[in-house]
Amino acid sequence: MTPKVVAVAGATGLVGRQMMQVLEERNFPVKSLKLLASERSKGKTLTFKGETIPVEVLSEDSFKGVDVALFSAGGGTSKKYSPCAAKDGCVVVDNSSAWRMDPNVPLVVPEVNAHDIAKHQGIIANPNCSTIQMVVVLKPLHDAAKIKRVVVSTYQAVSGAGIKALDELKAQTLAILEGREPECSVFPYPIAFNCLPQIPQSDAFADNGYSTEELKMVNETKKIMGDDSIRVTATTVRVPVFSGHSESVNVETEKKLTAQQAREILSKAEGVVVQDDLSKQLYPLAPNAVGKSETFVGRIREDVSHPSALDMWIVSDNLLKGAALNAVQIAERL
Ligand code: A2P
């Protein structure tokens, strides 16, 4: 691949920093790197491959001469600036939810639907973190036995809500342990020692009672898998884990799969690691997944309440496969 001029929009955020790290670790052929953020970051510098790079203020003119831009600066910023980038011939890989359900924008997890990348018209969307790790595991099961219905409950880490949310979890944990009243600014209730069934914490629930995150999981799964017939329902919950999302997933298939057949299929699947040995208490755990590229699956068992359904536990690093790594993998395939 010839070296590319790459931009990271939202470079000072948690995901933006991970994007830079992944570009460096995977030795993406970067000719030069442009770092973009808001006015607040004027004067800041960041390091890439030992080189100090100034953070520039994102503007409509930021993308002249840029080949690929990785965006993780929020939906509003992406809605405003992605079309400017695309107009200047730059391909945007956007981590926000702004474009995901746009019929002209491919929504891509390379292990599942890399073929959709070629359909892009300047913008490619990176799916929701919880959806990415789930579909990496669902796709090989769907190919083998056709999935009819998915019931998922998530246990999502605080890093998914950004740097300020991580600081809030730390401060609240200390406060509660020291007998002080925890202060809330990012989350509506304390996240320390608690589980919050509202993601994102700032969004209102839909009229049908679903949260935004739950609707993303329902709709994005169908688009990525290219199959509207799959029925999906989700309950998404923020838990006081710093990083790594966990999911309890029930999968009903048209053709019955035994737990052993599912393990065999998944052990050969790209990007998936089966960690499932109950005799050794081996199952996926969020802290063990942090820093890893793969999605881990375990506790695979046949649902005793249904003739052809499986239960499983899926864990991945939400900032890596759930965000930065998936975006860089899309850029690599471009
Ligand atoms: P900044 O640091 O200048 O505010 P996180 O999700 O971890 O909070 O990160 C959000 C990222 O998006 C940060 O890099 C932030 O930059 C960037 N960002 C937010 N709003 C804008 C904006 N209006 N223009 C450019 N970058 C933005």
Boltz pocket constraint, residues with backbone or C-beta under 6 A from the ligand:
constraints:
  - pocket:
      binder: B
      contacts: [[A, 9], [A, 10], [A, 11], [A, 12], [A, 13], [A, 14], [A, 15], [A, 16], [A, 36], [A, 37], [A, 38], [A, 39], [A, 40], [A, 41], [A, 58], [A, 72], [A, 73], [A, 74], [A, 77], [A, 161], [A, 162], [A, 163], [A, 164]]
      max_distance: 6.0
